[in-house]
Amino acid sequence: MKVHKLKDMKDGWFVGNFNPSAYNTSEFEACYKVHPKGDIWDYHYHKEGTEINLLIKGKMRIQDQIVESGDIFVIPPYEIADPEFIKDCEILILKTPSNTKDKYVIDLKK
């Protein structure tokens, strides 16, 4: 058994085809994120990846829908992730496949 510290991972990402990782695989990525109320997060989408999210704690709006603690929401390729954090949030994110180059930020300044 090997023990890792989440604080040693990059931005909460701890499984995937990147370093550092607790488990390296190209099959999927796993991340634990904490977003305080009002946190600003890039609107983005993936061309290949499907993102499966479990809102462990909190309340947020995404794609004009309110999700709360215990809700699971799935964002398929080309759908935009546009989160608004209404309360402090803790989220477990799984993305498949693992591809660190598959994130396309939408520049809202244009």
C-alpha positions in Angstrom: 0.0 0.0 0.0 1.1 3.5 -0.8 -0.4 6.6 0.9 -0.5 9.9 -0.9 -1.5 13.4 0.3 -4.2 15.3 -1.6 -2.2 18.5 -0.9 0.7 17.0 -3.0 -1.5 16.6 -6.1 -2.2 19.4 -8.6 -5.4 21.3 -8.0 -7.1 18.2 -6.5 -6.5 15.9 -9.4 -5.2 12.6 -8.0 -5.9 9.9 -10.7 -5.1 10.2 -14.4 -2.5 10.3 -17.1 -0.4 13.0 -15.5 2.1 13.6 -12.7 1.8 13.8 -9.8 -0.9 11.3 -9.5 -1.8 8.6 -6.9 -2.7 6.3 -9.7 -1.6 6.8 -13.3 -4.0 5.7 -16.0 -5.3 7.0 -19.4 -8.7 5.5 -18.7 -10.1 8.3 -16.5 -9.2 11.2 -14.2 -10.4 11.8 -10.6 -10.4 15.1 -8.7 -11.7 16.4 -5.4 -12.4 20.2 -5.6 -13.5 22.8 -3.1 -15.1 25.9 -4.5 -16.1 28.7 -2.0 -19.3 30.5 -2.6 -18.9 33.0 -5.5 -15.7 31.4 -6.8 -15.1 32.3 -10.4 -14.4 29.3 -12.6 -13.6 29.2 -16.3 -16.5 28.3 -18.6 -15.2 25.3 -20.6 -16.0 22.2 -22.6 -14.3 19.0 -23.6 -14.2 17.6 -27.1 -13.5 14.0 -26.0 -14.1 13.7 -22.4 -17.3 13.1 -20.4 -17.3 14.6 -17.0 -19.2 12.9 -14.2 -19.6 15.1 -11.1 -20.9 14.3 -7.6 -21.7 17.4 -5.6 -20.8 16.2 -2.1 -21.7 19.4 -0.3 -23.1 22.8 -1.3 -25.4 24.3 -4.0 -24.5 25.5 -7.4 -26.0 26.4 -10.8 -24.8 24.9 -14.0 -26.4 25.0 -17.4 -29.3 26.9 -15.8 -30.0 24.1 -13.4 -29.6 24.1 -9.7 -27.8 21.1 -8.2 -27.4 20.4 -4.5 -25.6 18.1 -2.1 -26.0 14.5 -3.3 -26.8 15.4 -6.9 -24.8 13.7 -9.7 -24.5 15.6 -13.0 -22.9 14.4 -16.2 -21.5 16.7 -18.9 -20.9 15.0 -22.2 -18.4 16.3 -24.9 -19.1 19.7 -26.3 -21.6 20.7 -23.6 -20.4 23.8 -21.7 -19.6 23.7 -18.0 -20.6 27.2 -16.7 -20.7 26.8 -12.9 -21.9 29.4 -10.4 -21.2 28.5 -6.8 -24.2 29.6 -4.8 -22.9 28.0 -1.5 -19.5 26.6 -0.6 -19.1 23.4 -2.7 -17.2 20.2 -2.5 -17.2 18.2 -5.7 -15.8 14.8 -6.8 -15.1 14.9 -10.5 -14.4 11.9 -12.8 -13.5 12.5 -16.4 -13.1 9.8 -19.1 -10.8 9.4 -20.9 -7.8 11.1 -19.2 -6.5 13.7 -21.6 -4.9 16.9 -20.1 -5.1 18.7 -23.4 -8.9 18.2 -23.7 -10.1 21.4 -22.0 -11.3 24.3 -24.0 -11.8 27.5 -22.1 -14.4 29.9 -23.4 -13.2 33.5 -23.4 -16.2 35.6 -22.4 -14.4 38.9 -22.9 -14.8 38.6 -26.7 
